[in-house]
């Protein structure tokens, strides 16, 4: 059985983030120790079949995170539309249908803050293209808890509002080009 | 770099608050999902400009604060005909069976401000089942129960409720069931008649009736696996033979001993029927 992940890599994106998320997933090695959690803003009212499409493209199982499911190594989870996704102290997921944060549910801030509380320095996050300010508070909270944060360069992000808001709020975050983001994931061990 | 605010608490401090409430009140939060609970508590601390010392002090010394805290912690997000396809599934897959019961008792567990209860009443009424039905709506939060009893909702919410209702392919127009005045809508007596709202705590209270239908949607996600099991057992024991249990679309019945006692009726909406 696959072991529980002792480090976690979060990817938060909104409008304009899907193309680079596809590239990230295609670049991943067969095995990596972390768990990767992807949160993309999308409307809960419409089926997107994003997970099925990416599963076919990448040849590895990509599923939505279930409530109280253990967070395992070498796994990719997507946040379920319509629910906030949080991390429990025992390294399991929890869903929550409370009010949207930054007009979003799931909200990147909620996921990032809660993952940082549990994983602390072993929490790494990437914030990508998007048209609102969700994620900025999450990035600065991960910084404060000792984790590592990367923001997609506004020069390359298709929509810059989200990266720019996070850059404004964080002093320790690293700005990465698309090339650097993809090679980070390609070189995961 | 921004500092952690005073409203930030660690999981250890959260445990201290849970323990304090256990010791001096009837509220037991020990089986709640910690991550969600921590967020809710921090939110209240930020709104009330409290640090952890202030919070403990208020819980211990301020009359009424414990109830206020519990009301603010519980999540009260709901809408009429939320997940329209769920209601369509009820009408096509559950009602034909409910019809065979001479009396139909329904329980909406964790009903918040009552929107789900009135949605069920409308659906039953359109299936000509409402006259022999009775719906109990319960919630841990006494404040939302008072709102539910009034059956008055802001007009700005009614637009979404109407869209949801249309998506369930309802027989009428939603406006058939309410009277709008100024910026609110009140649901008619015809819809309100066979309903009782009362306070009930799923974590600590026990069975109070036998039902042919129980809906407990988006409640279990706030509990840890142990409390989920306890609550599911309470719901199971509250169901009559061949009664229906409806959980949230992300709340599967996983625990094997319980799972064996139910037949899966609808996979997308986690609708189950008690078979033994």
Interface residues (C-beta under 8 A of the other chain):
Chain A: X66 X67 X68 X80 X83 X84 X86 X87 X88 X89 X94 X95 X96 X97 X98 X99 X110 X113 X114 X117 X118 X140 X143 X144 X169 X171 X172
Chain B: X1 X2 X3 X4 X10 X11 X33 X34 X35 X36 X38 X39 X40 X75 X77 X218 X220 X221 X222 X224 X225 X228 X248 X250 X251 X252
